[in-house]
Amino acid sequence: MAHNKEPSLSNSRGREIYVGSEIRDSISLLDVLYANAFEEEDINSAVAKKTEADFYRGAPPQWLNFCWAERATSANKTTPFIKRDGYTELIENIKKQLKGALTSTVNLLHQPGSGGTTLAKQVLWDMRKTLRCAVLTGPTSDITAIAKQVIHLFTAGSQGQQNTVLLLLEDERILDNLQGAIMKEIAERNITTNMPVVIILNCLRKAVIKQEGHNNSRHVILRTELSEAEKQQFVEKQIEISRSYSNEHKQFHGFNIMRENFCGDYVKETCAFLNVRKKRRPKNSQLLAFLSLVNAYVPGSHLLQSQCQAFLGPPDPIHGGPSFEQRMKHFKQLIVTFPTRQGQDKNVRMAHSLIAQQCVKVLATAGVTRSDTAMTFLIDFCREEVQQHLMPVIKDMLTKREIRVDHQQNTGQETQDLFSRLIHDIEANESKINCASVLQLASEKIAQNPFFPQALARFFYLRMRDYGEAEQWAKIAKDRDPKNSFVADTLGQVYKKYLTSIVHDPSISAQDILELAEKAFEAFKDVERAAENEQGADMQDDGMTKVSHIFNNRGLFGYLQVANIVFDSLVSLDKNWQKVLTMEISADSFFTSIGQKKPFNYKPLIISLRDEVERKCEFFDSYLTYSKPSMKKDEPHYFQTDVKNCYCKYVGTCKPIHSESAIDVPLQKLKEEMAIDFPGLLCCLDKGYDKTHLRRITTLWEVIKKEWEKKKDGDGENNASQNFILANIILSEVEAASPMLTPLPILRSVLERNLLAKFSNQTPEFYFLVLLLFWPEEHKKMDFNIDLNKCVLEMQESYKNTYKKHLRSRYLRPLIFLGKGEGLSRLVHRSKIDNLLVEEKPMPRPEVRQDFISQKWSSGEVWKEHSVQDLLLPVNGVVRQHRVIVGVDGKVGVDGKEIEVFADQQSKVWKSGHVRFYLGFTIRGPVAYGIHYPSHSDRIKEEEPRKMLEVPDIKLIEDGAVRSCTTCANVMPTTATK
């Protein structure tokens, strides 16, 4: 092939295609490593040697570093570029993903200064001929734009020239959103491929990394500690470097610190020459302090050389003054400069984060404290307007709360620090007042930003117990961003903490408690209102509405926490408060009996509390039952406990005095059982209710259903009927042959009657039951004619109107699965699967049990368990245009009846063809779990043909939008494993 100087990209067949400027311009947010980088290019050896020396000093690696080392090694001039032990594992993990999902993530966790970014780039360099490698370097504010550019990189070239993108990402905060945006772009462009579109190499810097057994680790981990093999590589490389760079190598601190196995003594010796004066320090000494502070507390960050030059002041080099290097000559060995991507400026940082930390300590010992340095930095670098690249550095330095691992309790649990590392260190080494001074200065210098006064308010109430100041700064933060519910939450937290602090004071009265509680309740109501007005990223943005990716539940939850405090504190003053707060006796009669008039002022609050608590608990009932934060993450363990405790105190104890209906008695009993609604019934098995318990609940719902039938109240009867049917399903899970069970035909007739009366505008729970009871059974001819197609569509619309706003971005839990039995016995509650997972593995604590179960589900290991496979019914289907389709009568296509189901992991649906999965149901509809593409031999070995049953044609729904299934010549296999 004739030489072409255009950059090239690899395709999936291992060849290369050349790309023109149009494609290069379309991927400007990405630093693309082209397959033919530096090939047939005469590299200036002086430039290459300087780049190599800068790297050894501590500058981040450039692509030229890898190329130069590769050429020298191939010519037998040098030893190979050092590969840390995680290299091979990282390569293997990436190769595994090439057989997997459309989008996937490989995690590299690395401690600051351990060489994590170098390792990640090294992997990209070595895989540039097989994958399309790139680093995300542009702004991360527009996730959609990044996703489009990743897809441009994947599709670059003519049809058939596509190839998987290996994307290096160093900002975990955008990971989930980016993957979602990429999947959306794939679907919108209807990309059909037999290979993954993108593998994200998530390079995450963490000061403390949770210890995991090697076999159990889901990440590649790089620590500030060398293995014996790594030490030997550094010894060999050191001999080579000392020959090439004579005495210069002594200042290669980036390399030497690693060679010395991150030895603290070496770092101290390197910084020993510093002679710090507390007063009248020259500008270059002050700049070193700023760089040290920034790199110690925001590892990997930098300042622009132009900023540093401006701080150093005149004379400027362009006017004949000394260069930046000359002015910083005294500290030259401690700092490094390297080019920006645009090439118009240079970046400046410390040679290593350990050097930065040691300099901070040396300065502090000499009297130049962290707070002094931070405040001077804010004054000098945050004048009229903070430069765009500097803002996230300051924000992280002052407000980013690190994740810590709890080693003291020996639980290994990860917890979040209350404040940034810098604030914690100022508090530990100086004083609380200095922490407040730094945060206050930041709040004043960066006057539009709400996060600094928010952090200051948190510090005042958590550390200084100054609730007045905390209230003031929380209000300032709220005023700066009045539509931000997360900022508004801080004011509620201030009042809540203040309330907690006073309730044990023996001089505190009921009026004092109620006065402060009222402020807290109002603050949390404001949070709730703001959260309701924040819109999801997929909703219309009118330029006025605050866009939030998630729904903020802190207003609702904070209200319940305050309600718990109020209940406990008032009851501790007088036990009769319990009857007042639960509405068992009137507030008027109670205040009269104790001869107090002041609490009368809070009568509206008191009489509304029970109803408010009940409403918010009902919200969390569905919120926590139907969803969780993400597939891999559960709600904090205290969350459910606090909600349950509040409900029991206010609602689940006695009937309020305003209840008069005959239905109220059984309803109150169900409230005491926490089985008053659909989500509560679904949770009965999670709570460990036995058959006696469940029989009682089923009987109560039957009584209520009959009472509503007498009243001929359509909505009340429909709701009671739904709960009665679900109670039967839950009872059947523990007592399949219970005499209390209502026969399935009767349960179906109840739903049919309601369907005929009103098919549309039902609740998602109603359609959920229709799908469970009328989903076709194997080997049975159904004697009913339910339009399941319409039912699925109506369920999607109902979910959108009822729950989507609050559950956006959350993972919808599978509630019921299709099993191998018949009738109600074929319905498998998720808790049965959970119990199978831990049957042979006793857990010491509930939270450990839950973490173990969650890991099984999120990793997909649950579908490999033989006990689970024996319980659930495998279903055959096909994938077409990223959609999973079930053929109900044995055929998929023109003559066949089709049902589309959601994919639990859409990224697993990455090519057209036959698939097998387990069918589950969420509150949004039917979902395919454990999707896999069976081999040809798998299909031949199936035990017996499956008789697929005919149901009405079903249209598909994708992300709430309705569109018709397209016909296809593909035919689904007519057999399946029973």
C-alpha positions, -999 to +999 in steps of 0.1 A: +000+000+000+013+034-009+022+056+020-005+080+031+002+106+057-035+108+067-042+094+101-057+059+101-081+039+123-082+002+127-112-018+116-125-051+131-105-072+106-072-057+117-068-035+087-066+003+087-087+030+070-076+066+065-097+094+078-100+128+064-104+162+082-142+159+082-142+129+105-114+144+126-134+176+131-164+156+142-145+140+171-129+172+186-138+163+222-117+132+220-079+128+219-079+100+193-048+077+192-046+069+155-035+034+145-006+048+124+005+074+150+042+084+143+046+058+116+071+066+089+076+099+107+111+113+114+109+121+151+132+148+163+154+129+188+160+161+209+122+166+213+117+129+221+145+129+247+131+160+263+096+145+264+111+114+279+130+134+306+099+154+314+080+121+319+106+108+343+105+140+362+068+136+367+049+150+337+020+129+325+028+106+296+025+118+260+019+094+231+054+102+220+068+085+252+054+052+242+064+055+206+100+065+214+103+037+240+088+011+215+113+021+188+143+020+212+133-014+225+128-029+190+163-016+181+176-033+213+188+000+226+168+001+258+148-022+281+110-022+276+087+005+290+079-007+325+046-024+328+031-025+362+015-058+373-020-047+365-012-044+328-019-080+318-051-081+338-063-049+323-057-062+288-074-095+296-104-076+311-108-055+279-105-086+257-133-103+277-156-073+270-150-078+233-173-108+236-199-090+256-222-061+256-227-031+233-212-008+260-192-020+290-168-007+316-135-018+328-124-002+360-089+008+369-087+020+405-054+037+413-040+056+443-026+091+435+009+089+421+009+051+415+010+054+377-026+047+369-030+072+341+003+060+326-009+023+327-042+032+311-025+051+283+000+024+278-028-001+273-044+023+247-011+026+229-006-012+227-042-018+215-043+010+189-040-015+161-070-036+172-093-010+187-101+026+181-085+042+211-093+077+225-091+098+256-120+120+266-103+154+270-131+179+261-157+195+285-180+170+301-210+192+304-227+181+272-230+143+275-250+140+243-223+156+223-197+132+237-219+102+230-224+114+194-186+117+189-180+083+203-205+068+178-188+089+150-155+073+159-171+038+159-188+042+125-160+061+108-154+047+074-176+028+049-201+001+058-183-029+073-153-008+085-166-002+120-146-011+151-150-010+188-139+022+206-117+019+237-124+052+256-103+063+285-125+082+310-111+099+341-144+114+354-165+087+371-193+112+377-204+111+341-200+074+336-236+062+340-250+092+320-225+087+293-233+050+288-270+058+287-265+085+261-244+062+240-271+035+241-297+061+231-276+073+202-271+037+190-309+031+191-317+064+174-292+057+146-304+021+144-268+008+144-266-030+138-234-046+147-219-079+158-193-062+180-193-039+211-195-002+202-175+011+231-155-002+261-150+025+286-117+023+305-128+040+337-096+053+353-106+063+388-082+079+413-089+070+449-068+077+480-082+047+498-092+015+480-112-012+496-093-044+501-107-072+480-096-108+475-080-111+441-105-136+428-134-115+440-121-082+427-142-066+400-115-040+393-079-038+384-062-021+414-030-001+414-015+009+448+015+029+459+034-003+465+056-024+441+058-061+438+092-078+437+089-082+399+081-045+395+111-036+418+134-056+395+121-037+364+128-004+380+163-015+390+171-024+354+156+008+340+175+029+366+208+015+353+198+024+318+186+059+327+217+068+347+238+060+316+216+081+293+211+111+315+242+111+337+235+134+368+202+146+354+185+114+365+188+124+401+160+149+396+137+124+379+115+123+409+084+109+392+105+078+383+127+077+415+098+078+439+083+047+423+117+031+421+121+037+458+087+020+463+071+053+473+094+056+502+086+086+525+123+091+534+131+097+497+103+123+495+115+140+527+151+141+514+139+156+481+121+184+499+148+190+526+164+219+508+133+241+512+141+271+534+107+286+542+102+321+555+068+329+570+069+366+562+080+384+531+081+353+510+091+358+474+065+352+447+081+320+434+080+306+469+043+315+472+036+299+439+053+267+450+030+267+480-001+271+457+010+243+434+017+221+464-017+227+480-035+221+447-017+189+438-018+175+473-056+178+476-066+175+439-041+150+425-037+152+387-047+189+386-026+217+373-024+255+369-018+272+335+017+286+331+001+319+319-018+321+352+015+315+371+033+340+351+006+366+358+009+359+395+047+362+394+042+397+379+064+418+356+086+419+338+069+395+314+091+373+291+075+389+260+089+422+272+124+409+278+118+396+313+131+362+326+113+330+315+090+311+338+116+284+342+142+310+352+120+326+378+112+291+393+147+278+389+152+274+427+123+249+427+129+235+392+134+199+404+100+199+422+078+211+394+071+200+359+056+218+329+040+201+299+020+212+269-018+216+268-037+198+242-043+230+223-006+238+225-012+275+231-002+274+268+015+250+292+003+232+323+023+234+356+021+210+385+043+193+411+064+164+401+045+139+422+016+141+446+038+128+474+062+157+469+032+181+470+020+166+503+055+168+518+059+204+507+025+213+524+038+197+556+071+215+554+054+248+549+029+242+577+057+233+601+075+266+592+043+285+599+028+288+564-004+270+572-028+252+548-054+278+556-030+307+549-020+292+516-056+284+506-068+319+514-039+336+497-045+314+466-082+324+466-073+361+469-047+360+441-063+336+416-100+345+421-101+381+413-128+394+390-136+361+373-123+326+380-109+310+349-130+281+336-105+253+341-097+265+377-132+264+390-135+226+393-101+224+410-112+249+437-145+232+441-129+198+445-103+211+469-128+227+492-160+206+488-153+172+474-159+145+501-138+114+497-150+079+501-134+061+530-132+025+540-142+016+576-113-005+590-119+004+626-152-016+628-136-043+605-166-041+582-148-029+551-178-007+544-173+025+524-184+058+539-182+094+527-162+120+546-182+149+560-159+175+543-130+177+518-096+164+528-082+199+530-109+210+554-104+179+575-066+186+576-070+222+585-093+212+613-069+185+626-037+206+623-050+242+629-085+250+641-122+249+633-123+287+629-097+285+602-118+260+582-147+284+584-125+313+573-114+295+542-149+285+532-162+319+540-136+336+518-144+312+489-181+320+494-173+357+491-148+356+463-169+333+441-201+351+447-225+333+424-216+297+434-239+280+460-216+252+469-191+271+491-217+287+514-235+253+514-202+236+527-198+265+551-233+260+565-226+223+569-193+230+588-211+254+611-238+230+622-218+198+621-185+209+636-190+243+654-226+237+666-233+273+656-268+269+642-274+306+637-244+310+614-253+277+597-288+290+591-275+322+576-251+306+552-276+279+542-301+306+532-273+324+512-266+292+493-303+287+487-307+323+474-278+317+449-296+287+434-332+288+446-344+261+422-317+236+433-333+211+457-300+196+468-288+231+479-321+238+496-318+206+516-290+220+537-313+245+555-335+216+565-305+197+577-295+226+599-328+228+616-330+190+620-295+189+636-304+218+659-336+200+669-317+169+677-293+189+699-319+204+721-344+176+727-323+161+756-321+195+774-344+191+805-354+227+803-368+224+767-406+226+764-431+212+739-434+247+724-396+249+719-396+216+701-426+225+679-413+259+670-380+245+657-398+215+641-421+238+622-391+255+606-376+221+597-408+208+582-412+239+561-376+237+549-380+201+538-413+209+521-394+235+501-369+208+491-398+186+481-414+213+460-380+222+443-375+185+436-409+182+420-401+211+397-367+198+386-371+179+354-354+148+342-328+150+314-352+133+290-379+159+297-385+192+280-361+219+290-377+253+285-347+273+296-364+282+329-367+248+346-338+233+366-328+200+349-318+172+373-309+137+363-323+122+394-353+129+417-341+143+450-359+124+478-342+143+507-371+166+513-395+137+518-370+117+538-359+147+559-395+154+568-399+119+582-367+121+601-379+153+618-412+136+625-394+108+642-375+133+664-407+152+672-426+121+682-399+107+705-391+140+722-427+150+728-437+116+741-407+117+764-422+149+779-457+134+783-469+099+771-502+114+761-485+131+732-485+097+714-524+097+713-524+133+701-499+128+673-517+096+661-550+114+663-564+090+689-574+120+710-579+156+699-553+182+704-578+206+720-588+182+747-552+174+755-540+210+757-570+218+780-562+188+802-526+200+808-536+236+811-513+249+784-522+274+758-490+280+739-491+247+720-524+258+705-504+280+681-491+248+665-524+230+663-525+231+624-490+214+624-500+188+650-533+177+633-516+175+599-486+154+610-502+120+608-516+125+573-484+141+561-463+112+575-487+086+559-485+103+525-448+104+525-445+068+538-468+057+509-444+075+485-414+056+499-434+023+500-436+024+462-402+042+457-382+016+476-402-015+465-402-007+428-367+007+424-332+011+438-305+037+430-288+016+404-283-020+395-251-022+415-262+001+444-287-003+472-303+023+494-284+031+526-293+005+553-308+032+576-332+044+549-359+017+552-355+016+589-362+053+594-393+052+571-407+021+588-402+035+623-420+068+614-449+049+599-452+026+629-452+056+653-478+077+636-499+054+615-495+018+625-507+020+661-543+031+663-573+043+644-576+081+642-607+097+658-621+110+625-624+074+611-660+063+610-665+038+581-668+000+588-639-004+564-616+016+587-612-012+612-597-038+588-578-010+571-561+000+603-552-037+610-536-038+576-517-006+584-504-023+615-492-051+593-477-026+568-498-044+541-521-015+533-512-010+497-497-028+467-460-022+474-466-032+511-481-065+500-452-072+476-428-067+506-445-091+529-422-120+519-391-097+523-403-091+559-404-128+565-442-131+570-453-167+575-485-184+562-505-175+593-496-138+588-504-139+551-537-157+556-548-130+580-538-103+555-557-121+526-588-124+547-587-087+556-585-077+520-614-100+511-635-082+538-625-048+525-633-058+489-668-070+498-674-038+517-665-017+487-687-039+465-716-031+488-709+006+484-707+003+446-677+026+446-658+017+414-624+031+423-625+018+459-636-016+447-610-017+419-582-009+444-594-034+469-597-061+442-562-055+431-548-058+466-570-089+472-556-106+441-520-097+450-526-110+486-536-143+470-505-144+449-482-137+479-500-163+500-495-189+472-457-183+474-456-198+509-487-221+508-494-232+473-523-255+483-538-231+509-575-235+514-576-197+517-566-192+481-592-180+457-592-201+425-574-186+396-604-184+372-623-163+399-593-140+402-591-136+365-628-129+363-624-100+388-598-084+365-618-091+334-648-073+349-627-042+357-611-044+322-645-043+306-656-014+328-625+007+321-596-005+301-577+028+299-565+050+328-558+022+352-529+021+375-496+003+366-504-021+394-536-031+376-519-039+343-491-057+363-518-081+376-533-086+342-499-096+327-493-120+356-527-137+355-532-137+317-497-143+304-500-175+282-492-208+300-474-237+284-494-265+269-527-248+277-554-233+255-567-201+271-604-196+272-602-158+276-597-130+251-576-103+267-559-078+245-524-081+260-511-058+233-532-029+245-525-039+281-488-035+277-492-001+259-515+012+286-491+000+313-463+019+298-484+051+296-497+046+331-461+041+344-450+073+327-478+093+343-475+078+377-439+069+385-415+079+358-408+114+372-398+100+406-381+069+394-361+084+366-325+072+365-333+045+391-331+008+384-365-008+384-365-040+405-379-072+391-409-080+413-422-114+399-407-139+376-422-166+353-415-200+368-420-236+357-452-243+376-489-238+366-515-213+377-504-191+406-475-216+413-457-204+382-453-169+396-420-166+415-415-137+439-380-122+437-374-130+474-375-167+466-344-162+444-327-141+471-332-169+496-318-195+472-287-174+468-279-173+505-293-207+514-258-223+518-240-191+528-250-179+563-245-141+567-234-125+600-253-092+594-283-082+573-263-055+554-237-081+545-265-104+532-279-077+511-246-067+497-239-103+487-273-107+471-269-074+452-235-084+439-250-117+426-277-098+407-256-070+393-228-093+381-253-117+364-241-146+385-276-152+397-286-167+363-258-192+365-270-207+398-285-242+392-312-237+419-324-205+401-323-223+367-344-251+382-370-226+394-374-202+365-388-209+330-364-201+302-380-183+273-369-182+237-369-151+216-351-131+189-333-098+188-341-074+160-328-039+158-318-039+195-353-052+205-361-084+223-391-101+209-410-132+220-428-153+194-460-165+211-473-190+185-438-203+176-432-179+148-418-144+146-425-124+115-453-118+091-476-146+103-465-148+139-477-131+170-451-111+188-445-096+222-416-072+227-401-071+262-376-047+277-341-059+281-328-057+317-294-047+303-299-031+269-262-032+262-265-071+262-287-068+231-259-062+207-266-083+176-296-098+158-303-135+164-318-160+187-317-154+224-328-171+256-337-154+288-359-154+319-391-133+320-397-110+349-421-081+355-413-047+369-438-019+376-432-008+340-438-041+322-423-074+311-385-076+311-359-101+297-333-111+323-301-130+318-301-126+281-277-148+262-272-160+226-273-198+226-250-216+202-263-238+175-256-269+195-276-255+225-307-253+203-302-288+189-299-303+224-332-289+238-352-315+255-386-310+239-406-287+217-424-258+233-460-253+223-463-216+219-497-201+225-515-176+204-521-141+219-531-109+201-503-090+183-484-067+205-467-034+196-435-025+211-426+002+235-392+017+239-385+043+266-422+051+268-426+057+231-449+035+211-440+021+177-450-009+157-428-041+154-413-043+120-417-076+102-387-097+095-379-129+077-361-143+107-379-172+122-377-180+159-369-216+170-400-236+178-384-254+207-373-244+241-361-259+273-390-266+296 
